[in-house]
Amino acid sequence: MSEPQVWDDVDEYFSSQLSPDDEILLAALRDSEAAGLPAISVTATQGKLLQLLAQIQGARNILEIGTLGGYSTIWMARALPSDGRLISLEYSARYAEVASRNIARAGLDKVVEVRVGPALESLPKLADENPAPFDLVFIDADKANNPHYVDWALRLTSTGSLIVVDNVVRGGRVVETDSDAPDVRGTRAAIELIGSHPRLSGTAIQTVGGKGYDGFALARVLA
Ligand SMILES: C[S@@+](CC[C@H](N)C(=O)[O-])C[C@H]1O[C@@H](n2cnc3c(N)ncnc32)[C@H](O)[C@@H]1O
């Protein structure tokens, strides 16, 4: 058995025991695939981790940057109380439509709002609305803009909020100091911002299996 197969099997074992997809989540993945969306959602184990983090935060307000078909959105929104709110920002109107259908089927359309457009245009508009601080921000869009997203997340959160950045390993390329790839540069800049910012305390965890080598950065907002 090759190593990658072992890690896929381990991920499959954990998700089958701890975070099995139900019919709603499976349908979200199925309909996303049928609509031609790329298969780049978080895995079920990662979705469950996001849900647990939202619960640990006692989250009432969640911001997601990068909706795709709404798979991670559903995992997180299920942690919200009935009067909670999740705003998810998505560049593609077509993806947002697929996501909205998946979210409605999950019975979450009262708490989830998908906003279409480049996140760097949606975020200032959102800030102008003076929303309640977000308890959890999940950043999972174009990686080149990760430092800008962390910066916006800081403006839209308060002490004790949690910021999660997905895909920080980049298949190991995150350690390539001289890379000029925008995703690597953006990810490194976000990690370095988290590491150096006086109001952030962060770490990163590497993940393997399901979708290959990857990882999350997590940062708690300090006073
Ligand atoms: C990795 S996918 C999100 C996966 C989703 N969070 C999940 O796990 O189910 C990244 C998404 O970010 C969107 N995206 C890319 N650039 C964006 C931008 N500038 N503003 C908003 N969304 C963007 C893409 O269209 C894509 O749907």
The ligand as an SDF file (V2000), in Angstrom:
LIG
                    3D

 27 29  0  0  0  0  0  0  0  0999 V2000
  -11.6870   26.3410   -2.3490 C   0  0  0  0  0  0  0  0  0  0  0  0
  -13.1710   27.0230   -2.9690 S   0  0  0  0  0  0  0  0  0  0  0  0
  -14.1680   27.1830   -1.5230 C   0  0  0  0  0  0  0  0  0  0  0  0
  -14.5650   25.8560   -0.9580 C   0  0  0  0  0  0  0  0  0  0  0  0
  -15.6130   25.9350    0.1190 C   0  0  0  0  0  0  0  0  0  0  0  0
  -15.2030   26.8170    1.1890 N   0  0  0  0  0  0  0  0  0  0  0  0
  -15.8380   24.5440    0.6710 C   0  0  0  0  0  0  0  0  0  0  0  0
  -14.9600   24.0420    1.3890 O   0  0  0  0  0  0  0  0  0  0  0  0
  -16.8980   23.9440    0.3840 O   0  0  0  0  0  0  0  0  0  0  0  0
  -12.7230   28.6750   -3.2910 C   0  0  0  0  0  0  0  0  0  0  0  0
  -13.8810   29.5410   -3.7430 C   0  0  0  0  0  0  0  0  0  0  0  0
  -13.4630   30.9010   -3.6830 O   0  0  0  0  0  0  0  0  0  0  0  0
  -14.0300   31.5760   -4.7850 C   0  0  0  0  0  0  0  0  0  0  0  0
  -13.2240   32.7670   -5.0610 N   0  0  0  0  0  0  0  0  0  0  0  0
  -12.0610   32.8540   -5.7450 C   0  0  0  0  0  0  0  0  0  0  0  0
  -11.6500   34.1100   -5.7880 N   0  0  0  0  0  0  0  0  0  0  0  0
  -12.5590   34.8520   -5.1190 C   0  0  0  0  0  0  0  0  0  0  0  0
  -12.6890   36.2340   -4.8410 C   0  0  0  0  0  0  0  0  0  0  0  0
  -11.7850   37.1270   -5.2510 N   0  0  0  0  0  0  0  0  0  0  0  0
  -13.7560   36.6410   -4.1220 N   0  0  0  0  0  0  0  0  0  0  0  0
  -14.6890   35.7530   -3.6850 C   0  0  0  0  0  0  0  0  0  0  0  0
  -14.6020   34.4360   -3.9300 N   0  0  0  0  0  0  0  0  0  0  0  0
  -13.5610   33.9850   -4.6330 C   0  0  0  0  0  0  0  0  0  0  0  0
  -13.9860   30.5580   -5.9130 C   0  0  0  0  0  0  0  0  0  0  0  0
  -14.9100   30.9070   -6.9450 O   0  0  0  0  0  0  0  0  0  0  0  0
  -14.3230   29.2810   -5.1790 C   0  0  0  0  0  0  0  0  0  0  0  0
  -15.7060   29.0220   -5.2100 O   0  0  0  0  0  0  0  0  0  0  0  0
  1  2  1  0
  2  3  1  0
  2 10  1  0
  3  4  1  0
  4  5  1  0
  5  6  1  0
  5  7  1  0
  7  8  2  0
  7  9  1  0
 10 11  1  0
 11 12  1  0
 11 26  1  0
 12 13  1  0
 13 14  1  0
 13 24  1  0
 14 15  1  0
 14 23  1  0
 15 16  2  0
 16 17  1  0
 17 18  1  0
 17 23  2  0
 18 19  1  0
 18 20  2  0
 20 21  1  0
 21 22  2  0
 22 23  1  0
 24 25  1  0
 24 26  1  0
 26 27  1  0
M  CHG  2   2   1   9  -1
M  END
$$$$
